[in-house]
Amino acid sequence: MRLSIFLITILFLFKACSRNGEFAHPIEKPLMEAVYASGFVVSENEYQAFSQVDGYITEKLVNDGDPVKKGDILFVIEADQQNARYRIARENYELARQNFSESSPVLNELKATVASAKSKLQFDSVNFVRYTNLLAQNATSRAEYDRFRLTYENSRNDFQLADSRLKKTISQLNTELRNAENQYKIARDESARYIIRSQVDGTVFKTFKENGELVRRTEVVAVVGSAANFYLQLNVDELDIQRIRTGQSVVVKIDAYTQEIFQAEITRIYPLVDGRQQSFRVDAKLKDKLPGGFSGLALEANIIIRQVEQALVIPKSALLAGDSVMIKTGSGQKKIKITKGISTLDEVEVLDGLSTSSEVKIKP
């Protein structure tokens, strides 16, 4: 367990043990046990905006510190190959949509052919029926009847062929339209990747690219987050992590605000240890508003594990091996065992074995 000196000196006004030579009386005072943590102030919803494509920055629409709304464009990236694919896909879609529309020249030509074939079929059908009746009355020759029958059958076949061609073309053009639309959507979605937008309402904390610069796929181009709400990312030593619980109070000293102490509360404990630092990440919510909207500020914190309003305390230098102390008696000095409570850098709480009237030897 480690404690920051700043917490002890600022939160409590400790009075020194009254000394009589090299002996001192235990005193009663407020005492707390805390776990030290270091870390940074982080903006809520803070994230790194990545490029999803390779290309060149043609438009940088924000600068460091600019406010943004969700959906606002941050950067526009351009690549000739993608522009060509998008243009071709859009043109093919427009052509396919025109060919399948009511004003389609292809369909109108086929519809006219079907209408003409239908009119001819109706005319030849009437003549065929008339000559069928005349033949039944022996009012015409078999040759005349056969000629009109053949004309009717040819007209019927021509109409069926024209109607089939129209239906086939409609189906084909519909398929082409769907395919062209899908290709256009794919090209449009790919083109959307060349536009980097803000995912949150907040502030642009940092930009990493300027107009004309080359950007690679997965390269960070900006850091964006909320400028109104912040939380703390703390690093807690792996030896202390078992003592941390959500809801515990945190006292925070931020380097940028040397005269202020901030209050926070543990909100999340991450279960994976950072192998490089041998520490765990712990998040805490700030209860106090920061004077400025700055992310990334370094800090020190004490996570309060236990607090006693009135503790019997001796200097840590009085403690001997085996949790024992040397006290003054009427006949000289005597070594006794005590029961410890909270320990800080300088002091130890005594739960049993001493009273305020005891005189404890202090090691020089």
C-alpha positions, 0 to 999 in steps of 0.5 A: 500500500502506498499513500500520497503525501498530498492527501495527508497534508491537505485533508487532515491537520495532524498535530504531532505527538507530544514528546517527552525526550524520546517517548511520546503519548499516543493521540486520538485523531481522524485516520484513513487508509487509502490506495495510491493510484496515478493516471490521467483525465480523459474526456467522456466518449473520447475516441480516435478517428481512423481513416478507413482508406488510402488517399490524400486529404483534400479538405480539413474542415476542423482544427484543434479545439473546434466544437463538433456535432455528431455527423459533422465532417472532419476530413475529406479524403480523395483517391482517383481510382475510387472516384472513377469506380463511383462515377461509373457505378452511378452512370450505370445506375442512372442508365439502368433506371432510365431503361426501366422507366415509363419513358424508356425508349427500349420498352416503348419500342417493344410496347409499340410492336406488341400493340401493332401485333395485337391490332393485326391479330384482332383484324385477322381474327375477325376475317378468319371467323368471317371466312369460317362462317362463309365456308360453312355456308359454301359461300367461299372456296377452301383456298380462300379460307385456308389463306385467311386461316394462315394469315390469322395463325401468323398474326397470332404467332407474331403477337405472342412473340412480341409479347414474350419479347416485351416480358423478357426485356422487362425482366432483364431490365429489372434485373440490370437495374437491381444489379446496377443499384447494388453496385452503386450502393457499394460504390457509394458506401465505399466513397462514404469511407473517404469522408470522416465524420464525428461520432459524438457531440463534443470537441476536436482535441487533436488533429494529425493531418493537414490538407494535401497530406497522404493518409493510410488505412487505419491511420489516426487523423484526429482525437474527438471527445466531450468537452463537458464531461470527464472521467479518470483513468487510474493505474492501480498496482496489482498488489492493491487491486483486491482492495478496490471496489466500485463506489469507493471515494477517491481524492484527486490531485491534478498537476495542472490545478496545484491548489485544488483537490477534486472528489471522484468515485470508482465506477469500473474495474478492468480485469486485465493486468497491464503487463508493462506496468504491472497495474490494473486500469480503474475508472472513476467519475469526477464529482467536481467540474474541471476549471478547463476542458482539457483531456490527458492531464496527469494526476495522482489519486488516493482511493479511500479504503477505510476511514476512522473518525477517532483513532488511537495513533502512534508514530510509525517509527515507534513500531518494532518487529512483531507488531510490538512497542517499547513503553515506559513503566515505573520500573523502567521500560517494557516491550509489549505487543499491540494490535494494529489497525490502519497504517499510513506512511507515518502513523499506525492505528492501535486497536489494542494494547495502548491508551492515551496515557501510555508512553511509547518509545520513539526510535530516533 
